[in-house]
Amino acid sequence: MTAKAQTNSALRIERSSEPDISAAIIEEVAAWGEAEGFPNWIPGSYTGDESTGISRLRSDIASDALYLIWRGADAVGTLSLLENDPIFWATAGDEAMYLHRFAVRRSAAGAGRHGVEWSIAEARRRGRAYVRLDCVADNPGIRRYYESFGFAAVDEMIVNGTLYRLYEVPVNSLR
């Protein structure tokens, strides 16, 4: 398995250089989350060339950290797997990879498992001990989702008035 691509039945993960595809997926998930009462991203935050969201995706591309989850010819999910996270894990060393901007279209529910498992395996391949992430603390569904993979809450942090829960999982927890 490499960072370039991995397949699992009909799903594959490939590095991306197209922020618009990831932005469209995140916006779709943000709209669904808002409609269902599950906070995640603010709808519209990945819309427009000058948006904060697009800027972050471009930064991820520059770091070779943006990936798409494909089912056939359709991009069904997106994730960024970063070498560091200066906002949420500023004092952490280089023992982890950081999962960000992870979103899967509702029409591809279940494909997220492949993305999380791939991220854990990729961090292990790169010699990292953990995968870490943050999520909105007020979203019990997403917290349970990550906990189902063995992620454990290790801290909380308020950023721009929003409470986030910080999670990590040892990469050897998934074989």
PASEPA-772426 format. One record per residue: residue number from 1; z, x, y of N, C-alpha, C in turn. Coordinates in Angstrom, 2 decimals, m for minus. Example, Ala and Ser with C-alpha at 12.3 -4.5 7.8 and 13.67 -1.06 7.14 Angstrom:
# PASEPA-772426
n  nc3  nc1  nc2  cac3  cac1  cac2  cc3  cc1  cc2
1  7.80  13.19  m5.69  7.80  12.30  m4.50  7.80  13.20  m3.30 .
2  7.08  12.85  m2.25  7.14  13.67  m1.06  7.87  12.90  0.03 .
# end
This chain:
# PASEPA-772426
n  nc3  nc1  nc2  cac3  cac1  cac2  cc3  cc1  cc2
1  0.00  0.84  m1.17  0.00  0.00  0.00  0.00  0.89  1.23 .
2  m0.78  0.51  2.23  m0.84  1.28  3.47  m0.64  0.35  4.65 .
3  m0.46  0.94  5.82  m0.33  0.14  7.03  m1.63  m0.56  7.36 .
4  m2.75  m0.03  6.86  m4.04  m0.62  7.20  m4.21  m2.01  6.60 .
5  m3.93  m2.16  5.32  m4.13  m3.45  4.69  m3.37  m3.52  3.38 .
6  m2.89  m4.70  3.08  m2.28  m4.98  1.79  m2.67  m6.39  1.43 .
7  m2.93  m6.64  0.18  m3.28  m7.99  m0.22  m2.21  m8.53  m1.15 .
8  m2.04  m9.83  m1.12  m1.15  m10.56  m2.01  m1.82  m11.90  m2.21 .
9  m2.44  m12.09  m3.35  m3.31  m13.23  m3.63  m4.32  m13.35  m2.49 .
10  m4.30  m14.42  m1.75  m5.32  m14.64  m0.72  m4.92  m14.07  0.63 .
11  m3.73  m13.51  0.75  m3.26  m13.00  2.05  m3.44  m11.50  2.15 .
12  m3.74  m11.04  3.37  m3.79  m9.60  3.62  m3.26  m9.36  5.03 .
13  m2.76  m8.18  5.26  m2.25  m7.78  6.57  m3.05  m6.59  7.04 .
14  m3.55  m6.70  8.27  m4.36  m5.64  8.85  m3.93  m5.37  10.28 .
15  m4.02  m4.12  10.68  m3.74  m3.74  12.06  m4.74  m4.47  12.97 .
16  m4.28  m4.84  14.15  m5.12  m5.59  15.08  m5.27  m4.86  16.42 .
17  m6.41  m5.05  17.03  m6.64  m4.55  18.38  m7.01  m5.69  19.33 .
18  m6.74  m6.92  18.89  m7.12  m8.12  19.65  m5.88  m8.92  20.05 .
19  m5.39  m8.75  21.27  m4.18  m9.49  21.66  m4.38  m11.00  21.72 .
20  m5.60  m11.46  21.99  m5.83  m12.89  22.15  m5.58  m13.68  20.87 .
21  m5.89  m13.10  19.72  m5.66  m13.80  18.45  m4.15  m13.97  18.24 .
22  m3.40  m12.90  18.42  m1.95  m12.99  18.26  m1.34  m13.94  19.28 .
23  m1.83  m13.87  20.53  m1.31  m14.75  21.58  m1.53  m16.22  21.22 .
24  m2.70  m16.55  20.68  m3.00  m17.93  20.31  m2.06  m18.41  19.20 .
25  m1.78  m17.55  18.24  m0.86  m17.92  17.16  0.54  m18.14  17.71 .
26  1.01  m17.21  18.54  2.35  m17.35  19.12  2.44  m18.60  19.98 .
27  1.43  m18.88  20.78  1.44  m20.09  21.62  1.49  m21.36  20.76 .
28  0.75  m21.36  19.66  0.77  m22.52  18.75  2.18  m22.73  18.18 .
29  2.80  m21.64  17.76  4.16  m21.73  17.19  5.16  m22.11  18.28 .
30  4.99  m21.58  19.49  5.89  m21.92  20.59  5.82  m23.41  20.92 .
31  4.62  m23.97  20.95  4.46  m25.40  21.23  5.09  m26.24  20.13 .
32  4.89  m25.84  18.87  5.51  m26.56  17.76  7.03  m26.48  17.87 .
33  7.56  m25.28  18.12  9.01  m25.11  18.24  9.61  m25.96  19.34 .
34  8.93  m26.01  20.48  9.43  m26.83  21.58  9.42  m28.31  21.21 .
35  8.34  m28.76  20.56  8.24  m30.17  20.17  9.27  m30.55  19.12 .
36  9.62  m29.62  18.25  10.57  m29.90  17.16  12.02  m29.57  17.53 .
37  12.24  m29.00  18.70  13.58  m28.64  19.12  14.09  m27.34  18.53 .
38  13.17  m26.46  18.14  13.53  m25.14  17.63  13.12  m24.10  18.65 .
39  14.08  m23.61  19.43  13.71  m22.65  20.47  13.20  m21.34  19.88 .
40  12.17  m20.81  20.50  11.67  m19.48  20.16  11.03  m18.93  21.42 .
41  9.73  m18.86  21.51  9.08  m18.39  22.72  8.89  m19.55  23.68 .
42  8.80  m19.24  24.94  8.53  m20.24  25.97  7.03  m20.50  25.97 .
43  6.60  m21.75  25.75  5.16  m22.03  25.78  4.56  m21.55  27.10 .
44  3.41  m20.90  26.99  2.73  m20.36  28.16  3.03  m18.91  28.44 .
45  4.04  m18.36  27.77  4.41  m16.96  28.06  3.42  m15.94  27.48 .
46  2.49  m16.40  26.64  1.45  m15.53  26.09  0.07  m16.00  26.54 .
47  0.04  m16.72  27.66  m1.21  m17.25  28.20  m1.58  m16.48  29.46 .
48  m2.82  m16.02  29.54  m3.30  m15.33  30.73  m3.21  m13.82  30.60 .
49  m4.22  m13.15  31.12  m4.32  m11.70  31.00  m3.15  m10.95  31.61 .
50  m2.50  m11.52  32.60  m1.41  m10.84  33.29  m0.03  m11.29  32.80 .
51  0.02  m12.11  31.75  1.31  m12.62  31.27  2.14  m11.51  30.62 .
52  3.44  m11.72  30.62  4.35  m10.77  29.97  4.01  m10.65  28.49 .
53  3.71  m11.77  27.86  3.40  m11.75  26.43  2.17  m10.91  26.10 .
54  1.10  m11.11  26.84  m0.12  m10.33  26.61  0.16  m8.85  26.88 .
55  0.94  m8.56  27.90  1.30  m7.18  28.20  2.03  m6.54  27.02 .
56  2.95  m7.28  26.42  3.67  m6.74  25.26  2.74  m6.53  24.08 .
57  1.82  m7.46  23.86  0.87  m7.29  22.76  m0.02  m6.07  22.99 .
58  m0.45  m5.87  24.22  m1.26  m4.68  24.52  m0.47  m3.40  24.26 .
59  0.79  m3.42  24.62  1.65  m2.26  24.35  1.77  m2.02  22.84 .
60  1.91  m3.11  22.08  1.97  m2.99  20.62  0.67  m2.39  20.07 .
61  m0.46  m2.81  20.62  m1.75  m2.27  20.19  m1.82  m0.78  20.48 .
62  m1.37  m0.39  21.66  m1.40  1.03  22.04  m0.53  1.87  21.11 .
63  0.49  1.25  20.51  1.38  1.94  19.57  0.95  1.76  18.12 .
64  m0.24  1.17  17.90  m0.71  0.86  16.53  0.31  0.03  15.77 .
65  0.92  m0.95  16.45  2.02  m1.72  15.86  1.73  m3.21  15.73 .
66  0.54  m3.66  16.14  0.22  m5.08  16.07  m0.59  m5.36  14.81 .
67  m0.19  m6.38  14.06  m0.83  m6.74  12.80  m1.14  m8.23  12.77 .
68  m2.15  m8.58  12.00  m2.47  m9.97  11.73  m2.36  m10.23  10.23 .
69  m1.90  m11.41  9.90  m1.89  m11.88  8.52  m3.12  m12.77  8.36 .
70  m3.95  m12.41  7.41  m5.22  m13.12  7.19  m5.19  m13.87  5.87 .
71  m5.76  m15.04  5.87  m6.08  m15.79  4.65  m7.58  m16.02  4.71 .
72  m8.31  m15.27  3.90  m9.76  m15.33  3.98  m10.21  m14.84  5.35 .
73  m11.01  m15.66  6.04  m11.52  m15.30  7.37  m10.62  m15.80  8.50 .
74  m9.48  m16.41  8.15  m8.61  m17.01  9.16  m7.36  m16.19  9.41 .
75  m7.11  m15.88  10.67  m5.84  m15.24  11.05  m4.78  m16.33  11.07 .
76  m3.79  m16.20  10.20  m2.77  m17.24  10.06  m1.40  m16.80  10.57 .
77  m1.25  m15.52  10.87  0.03  m15.04  11.36  m0.13  m13.74  12.11 .
78  0.91  m13.38  12.83  0.92  m12.13  13.59  2.31  m11.53  13.55 .
79  2.37  m10.23  13.65  3.65  m9.53  13.74  3.43  m8.18  14.39 .
80  4.49  m7.68  14.99  4.50  m6.32  15.50  5.61  m5.59  14.76 .
81  5.29  m4.42  14.25  6.27  m3.60  13.55  6.39  m2.30  14.35 .
82  7.47  m2.20  15.10  7.64  m1.14  16.10  8.53  m0.02  15.62 .
83  8.28  1.16  16.15  9.08  2.35  15.84  10.45  2.31  16.52 .
84  10.54  1.61  17.65  11.83  1.51  18.36  11.88  0.21  19.14 .
85  13.05  m0.12  19.63  13.26  m1.33  20.41  14.27  m1.02  21.50 .
86  13.80  m0.59  22.66  14.71  m0.17  23.72  15.48  m1.32  24.39 .
87  15.07  m2.55  24.18  15.79  m3.67  24.80  16.98  m4.09  23.95 .
88  16.75  m4.40  22.68  17.81  m4.93  21.84  18.57  m3.86  21.05 .
89  17.93  m2.73  20.79  18.54  m1.69  19.96  18.45  m0.34  20.68 .
90  18.82  m0.31  21.93  18.63  0.87  22.78  19.34  2.12  22.27 .
91  20.49  1.96  21.63  21.25  3.13  21.18  21.01  3.47  19.72 .
92  20.13  2.73  19.07  19.85  2.99  17.65  19.00  4.25  17.52 .
93  19.15  4.88  16.39  18.34  6.07  16.10  16.99  5.67  15.53 .
94  16.44  6.56  14.73  15.11  6.31  14.17  15.16  5.89  12.71 .
95  16.27  5.26  12.31  16.43  4.86  10.91  15.82  3.50  10.59 .
96  15.19  2.84  11.57  14.70  1.48  11.33  13.31  1.28  11.92 .
97  12.65  0.23  11.44  11.47  m0.33  12.08  11.91  m1.68  12.64 .
98  11.24  m2.14  13.69  11.67  m3.33  14.41  10.58  m4.38  14.37 .
99  10.91  m5.53  13.78  9.97  m6.63  13.63  10.05  m7.53  14.86 .
100  8.92  m7.69  15.52  8.83  m8.51  16.73  7.59  m9.37  16.70 .
101  7.60  m10.40  17.54  6.45  m11.27  17.75  5.86  m11.76  16.42 .
102  6.76  m12.15  15.53  6.37  m12.62  14.20  6.19  m14.13  14.26 .
103  4.98  m14.58  13.99  4.68  m16.01  14.05  3.62  m16.33  13.01 .
104  3.77  m17.50  12.40  2.81  m17.98  11.40  2.43  m19.41  11.75 .
105  1.14  m19.67  11.73  0.66  m21.03  12.01  1.30  m22.01  11.03 .
106  1.61  m23.19  11.51  2.21  m24.22  10.66  1.30  m24.55  9.48 .
107  0.00  m24.47  9.68  m0.94  m24.77  8.60  m0.88  m23.73  7.48 .
108  m0.20  m22.61  7.74  m0.10  m21.54  6.74  1.37  m21.30  6.35 .
109  2.18  m22.35  6.48  3.59  m22.21  6.12  3.69  m21.59  4.73 .
110  4.56  m20.62  4.61  4.70  m19.86  3.37  4.12  m18.46  3.48 .
111  3.14  m18.29  4.36  2.53  m16.96  4.56  3.51  m16.00  5.22 .
112  4.52  m16.54  5.89  5.51  m15.69  6.53  6.25  m14.81  5.55 .
113  6.48  m15.33  4.36  7.17  m14.53  3.33  6.41  m13.23  3.10 .
114  5.11  m13.32  3.03  4.28  m12.13  2.83  4.48  m11.15  3.99 .
115  4.53  m11.67  5.22  4.72  m10.81  6.39  6.06  m10.10  6.39 .
116  7.12  m10.82  6.05  8.45  m10.19  6.01  8.52  m9.16  4.89 .
117  8.05  m9.52  3.71  8.09  m8.58  2.59  7.24  m7.34  2.87 .
118  6.08  m7.53  3.50  5.23  m6.41  3.86  5.96  m5.50  4.85 .
119  6.62  m6.09  5.84  7.34  m5.31  6.86  8.43  m4.46  6.23 .
120  9.15  m5.03  5.29  10.21  m4.29  4.61  9.61  m3.14  3.79 .
121  8.55  m3.45  3.06  7.89  m2.41  2.25  7.28  m1.32  3.13 .
122  6.71  m1.70  4.25  6.10  m0.71  5.15  7.17  0.19  5.77 .
123  8.30  m0.37  6.15  9.39  0.46  6.68  9.88  1.44  5.62 .
124  9.98  0.98  4.38  10.38  1.86  3.28  9.35  2.97  3.11 .
125  8.06  2.62  3.13  6.98  3.60  2.99  7.06  4.67  4.08 .
126  7.49  4.27  5.26  7.59  5.20  6.39  8.92  5.96  6.41 .
127  9.74  5.75  5.40  10.99  6.50  5.29  12.12  5.95  6.14 .
128  12.03  4.70  6.54  13.09  4.08  7.33  14.07  3.38  6.41 .
129  15.31  3.26  6.84  16.35  2.65  6.03  16.49  1.15  6.25 .
130  16.03  0.65  7.41  16.23  m0.76  7.76  15.00  m1.34  8.43 .
131  14.91  m2.67  8.37  14.08  m3.44  9.29  15.06  m4.23  10.13 .
132  14.86  m4.20  11.43  15.73  m4.92  12.36  14.91  m5.89  13.18 .
133  15.58  m6.93  13.66  14.93  m7.92  14.50  15.97  m8.64  15.34 .
134  15.47  m9.39  16.29  16.32  m10.28  17.07  15.73  m11.67  16.99 .
135  16.58  m12.68  17.13  16.09  m14.05  17.23  17.05  m14.85  18.09 .
136  16.55  m15.93  18.64  17.36  m16.79  19.48  18.52  m17.32  18.65 .
137  19.73  m17.13  19.14  20.92  m17.52  18.39  21.02  m19.03  18.20 .
138  20.40  m19.80  19.11  20.47  m21.26  19.04  19.47  m21.88  18.08 .
139  18.82  m21.07  17.26  17.84  m21.59  16.31  18.34  m21.34  14.89 .
140  19.13  m22.27  14.34  19.69  m22.04  13.00  18.63  m21.95  11.91 .
141  17.49  m22.61  12.09  16.44  m22.56  11.08  15.87  m21.16  10.92 .
142  15.58  m20.50  12.03  15.01  m19.15  11.92  16.06  m18.17  11.43 .
143  17.32  m18.39  11.81  18.38  m17.51  11.31  18.50  m17.64  9.79 .
144  18.50  m18.87  9.28  18.56  m19.07  7.82  17.35  m18.46  7.12 .
145  16.19  m18.57  7.76  14.97  m18.00  7.20  15.15  m16.50  6.99 .
146  15.55  m15.78  8.01  15.72  m14.33  7.87  16.86  m13.99  6.91 .
147  17.91  m14.76  6.93  19.03  m14.52  6.02  18.59  m14.68  4.57 .
148  17.59  m15.54  4.33  17.11  m15.74  2.95  16.43  m14.48  2.40 .
149  16.05  m13.55  3.27  15.47  m12.27  2.85  16.52  m11.18  2.77 .
150  17.77  m11.52  3.04  18.84  m10.53  3.01  19.20  m9.95  4.36 .
151  18.55  m10.39  5.43  18.93  m9.93  6.76  20.36  m10.39  7.06 .
152  21.15  m9.51  7.63  22.52  m9.81  8.01  22.67  m9.67  9.52 .
153  23.38  m10.61  10.12  23.66  m10.53  11.55  24.63  m9.38  11.79 .
154  24.30  m8.51  12.73  25.15  m7.35  13.01  25.65  m7.33  14.45 .
155  25.08  m8.17  15.31  25.51  m8.18  16.71  24.87  m9.37  17.42 .
156  25.32  m9.62  18.64  24.71  m10.60  19.52  24.53  m9.95  20.88 .
157  23.56  m10.44  21.64  23.28  m9.87  22.95  22.67  m10.96  23.83 .
158  23.05  m10.96  25.09  22.44  m11.86  26.06  21.40  m11.08  26.85 .
159  20.17  m11.59  26.87  19.08  m10.98  27.63  18.47  m12.09  28.47 .
160  18.41  m11.87  29.77  17.85  m12.87  30.70  18.44  m14.25  30.49 .
161  19.75  m14.30  30.24  20.45  m15.57  30.10  20.33  m16.23  28.74 .
162  19.66  m15.62  27.79  19.49  m16.19  26.45  20.29  m15.37  25.45 .
163  21.04  m16.06  24.60  21.81  m15.39  23.56  20.92  m15.13  22.34 .
164  20.87  m13.87  21.93  20.10  m13.47  20.76  21.06  m12.95  19.69 .
165  20.70  m13.19  18.45  21.42  m12.60  17.33  20.56  m11.47  16.78 .
166  21.21  m10.33  16.52  20.52  m9.15  16.01  20.76  m9.03  14.51 .
167  19.69  m8.81  13.77  19.73  m8.76  12.31  19.16  m7.45  11.81 .
168  19.61  m7.06  10.61  19.00  m5.94  9.91  19.08  m6.19  8.41 .
169  18.14  m5.55  7.70  18.14  m5.59  6.25  17.81  m4.18  5.76 .
170  18.55  m3.70  4.76  18.16  m2.40  4.18  16.82  m2.54  3.46 .
171  15.95  m1.56  3.62  14.61  m1.68  3.03  14.63  m1.62  1.51 .
172  15.68  m1.09  0.93  15.75  m1.05  m0.52  16.31  m2.35  m1.10 .
173  16.51  m3.37  m0.24  17.01  m4.65  m0.74  15.92  m5.47  m1.40 .
174  14.66  m5.13  m1.13  13.52  m5.85  m1.70  12.70  m4.86  m2.50 .
175  12.48  m5.16  m3.73  11.73  m4.23  m4.58  10.41  m4.82  m4.98 .
# end
